[in-house]
């Protein structure tokens, strides 16, 4: 995920879709949930080296080789978002350092 100057890097957790990181392009509230559009988004399928997504948003991960993060996609719409956490530069660098996981 490359950070653009006007967009902030965020970590989002969706009710049924999982956890994603990316640059927040837009957000709409829909009742108790939100819908977001992320640019340069990456799914965090499995992580190692962080106790929670809050820690990932602040510190990133300390075991990048133990993580399973697939390739980034240019644009992603995520529905049923229940949590949005701004990410630090340190966390963004950490996520970017995780090798792409493929099968």
Secondary structure, 3 states (H helix, E strand, C coil): CCCCCCCCEEEEEECCCEEEEEEEEEEEEECCEEEEEEEEEEECCECCCCCCHHHHHHHCCCCHHHCEECCCEEEEEEEEEEEEEECCHHHHHHHHCCCECCC
